[in-house]
Amino acid sequence: MKEEALGLARDQPDPTQRLNLLREYLQMFALRSLHESEAFLRLSFVGGTALRLLFNLPRFSEDLDFFLDEPSGYDPVKWMDKLRRDMSLAGFAVTLRWQERETIHAAWVRVAELLRQAGLSDLEEQKLSIRLEIDTRPPAGAVSHTRVVTRHMMSAVRHHDLPSLMAGKIHALCTRRYAKGRDWYDLLWYRSQRPPVEPNLALLQNALDQTEGVGTVDGSRWASQLLERLESLDASKLASDVRPFLERPSDADAITGESLRSVLQQ
């Protein structure tokens, strides 16, 4: 499997896209391992990587994010031990660090040698990393489904539906202390679908109540709140931030103040 990952990278002449493909291969490998551990009986796949792998968002993502739906049988250390073992057997020089904070549990998976072998680094010890994050106290209200993902390899994953995934994105846009171009690009993608995707308002309100205080932010006013925030942002910086993660980097040119205001005013 390591040779398959390197083959994908060697077919890509652009170094940035080569890195994106390698990272995505490792992400799919991790999903496959979690599937085999039956982790998706307890977890739902959320976030930008879920949007890409399940709904074909043309943007690469760095992390794997999950909600813990069923605490009974939650055994992440066992799952991470299996992931580490699976990657080693597949030829990857892997280290894995697991951390359990109060609410967010996370794993950092680091693979040595791969970047040098893919022609992306002169240093054998330089590592390619992916991060897995599990929210163990997620807000209520999500709608989940199960689907088979077939990119690079096959896995069955439970995941949030599009309105619930969008609620997570709107929550990030409303509460993140700094602007990320990929968040605004994703918003443009959601609202450019036909029909435009509407967020799961129950989930969004529960998430806002959880992080900002009950009743502090009205989730139903998300569009007007984002319009206000947009006034203080530089759209060209948003476009530059997301450009390296796009399948077609020129798509970043669509991120303008005018286009973002247009989809928010729909």
N, C-alpha and C positions, 0 to 999 in steps of 0.2 A: 504493500500500500504506500510505503514511502516513495518507491519508484514511480507510482502513479501520480503522486502529488508533484514530484519533480518533473515528470513529463508534462503535466499541465502548465507548470511554470515555464519550462523551456520553450513551449509553443507560443509564449506571449513575449513579444519583443520589448514592450514598455515595462521598465522596472517597477513602477508604482502598481501597475495592474498585476504584475507577477507576484508582488507581495500580497495584494488583495486576494488573489486566487489561492495562494498557499494558506493564508489565514482561513479562508472560507473552507478549504479542504479539512483543516484541523477542526473547525467548528462542526462540520458534518460528521466527522469521525466521533467527536464527543457526543453528538445527538444519537448516533448509532449505538454507542456504548450505553448511554442512558436508556435507550429503548430496550436493549437487551437486559438491563437491570430492572425493567418494569417500573422505572422511575416515573413514567408518565401516567401511572395510576394515581400518583400523588401531586405531580407538578403540571402546570400549564406553561407553555412556551410563549413569551411575550417580547415586546421591544422591537428594535429596528432589524435585527437579524431574522426574527420570525416574520416580519413584514417582507423581507427580501426572499427568504426561502420558500414561504408559503404563498405569497401573493405577487411575487416577481417585481418587487421594488427594484429599479435599476441603480441601486446604491449599495455598495459593500458596507458592512458593519463590523465593529471590532469585538463586541461582547455578546455573550449568550445570557439572556435574562429569563428568569422563571418566577412564577408565583407558586407558593405552596398552598394547594387546595385541600389536601387531606393529610393532616398531621399524623394520623395513625399509620405506622409503617414507614415513617420518614427516616431514612438511614443514609444520609449523604456521605458519610465517611466510607461506608461499604461501596457506594457508587463510585466515589473518587478513586478508591483503591483499584477497582476494576478498570476504570478509565486509564489509570497509570499503567496497569499491567497490559491492557490491550494495546496501548500505544508503543510500549516497549517491544511487545511481540511483533508489531508491525514494522519495526526497524527504526522507530524514532528515539532519539536520545532525549528522554523526557524527564523533567522534574515537576512535581506538583505540590503546591502549598495550599493547605486548607485553613480557613479562618472563620470562626463563628463569633460574630458580634451579636449585640442584643437582638436585633431584628434581621439584619442582612447577613447571610452566610455567603462566603465567596471562596472560589478556588482560582489560583493563578497557575496556569499550565504553560511551561516554558520548554521549548524544544531547541536544543543546540544543534550545530552543524548544518541545519537545513538552509539557512540563509547563505552560507558560503557555497554549499553544493548547488544552490539555485542561481549563483552568480550575483547575489545581492550584497555580499559582504566579503571582505578579505580575512575576517577573523572567524576562526572555527568556533570559538566560544560565544560569539554573539548569538543571542537567542530570539526566536520568534515566540511571542506570547499571545495567549487568548485568556479571557477572564470569564468565568461562570459565576453568576450572582443569583441567589435565591432570596426572595422577599418572604420571610416566614410569617409575616402578619399583614397580608395584602388587604386592600380595601375590598368590601363586598360589592357585588353587582355585576361581575363579569359574566359574559356568555362564552362558553368554551365548546370546541368541537375537536374531533380527532381526524387527522389526515395523514396520508403517506407522503413523505418527501423523498424525491428520487434524484436530487442533485448530487452527483458523484457516487452516492451509495444510497441504499434504501433504509428508511426509518419511519416508524409510525409515531406521531407525536400528538399530544393534546395541546391545543393552542387557543388563544382568544380569537374571537371573530373580529372582523374589520372595525365595527363601531367600538368595540372594547379596546382594541389596539390603538385606535385614534384617541380614545379617552386618555390613555396613558401618555400619548404624545402631547395632547393639549395640556395635561397636568404639568409635563416637563416645561412646555413653553411658558406657562403661567407662573411657574415657581422657580425655575432655574435662575441662579444669580448672575449668570453670564449667558450671552447669546451664542448658540451653536448653529452653524450654517446647515448642518444635516437635519436639525429639528425643523427649520423653516422650509427646507427642501421637501421633507416628508409631508408637511402641511400642504404645500403646493401640489404634491402628488395625490394626497387624499381628496382634495377639493377639485382636482382635475379629472377624477374618475366620472363616469357617466352611469347612473346619477352620482353626484358628489356624495362622498361618505359623510355621515353625520355621527358625532361621537355618542357613545353610550353615556347619557347624562347622569344616570344613577351612579354608575361607577366613577365618573369624573367628580361628582359632588362628594361622594364618600372619600375619594382620594384627597381632595382639597380640604375637607373637614379634618382628615387625619393628619395632614402635614401643616396646615395653616391655622387650624382652630375651627371648631364648629361654627358655621354661619359667617365666617370672616370673609370668604370669597364666594360669590354667586356663580356657580358653574354654568348656569344658563346664559350668562353674559360673556361667555368665553371669547366670542368673536370681537366684541367691542373692546374687551380688555387687551386683546392682542393687537388690535388696530392702534390703541393708545401706545402700547409698548413699541410697536413698529416705528413710530415717529422719532424715536431716539436712536434707531439703529442705522448702520451703514450697510446697505444691501450689497455693495461690492465686496465688503469684508465677509459677509455671509456666504457669498458665492465662492470666494477664494478658499474659505474653510472647508466647504463640502467638495470642491472640485476633485481632489485626489481620490475620493471614494466613489466616484461615479463611473459606471460602465462607459458612458460617453461623456467625457469631461466637458464638452461644449454645452451640455445640458445646464451647466451652472449659469450660463448666460440668461436663462429664463428667470433667475432669481433677481427681481428688481422690486423696488418699492411699489411700482405700479401694479405688477402682477400679483404681489402679495395682498395689496389692498383690494384688488379685484376679487380674489377668491374669498376674502374675509367679508366682503360686502354682499356676497351672493345671498 
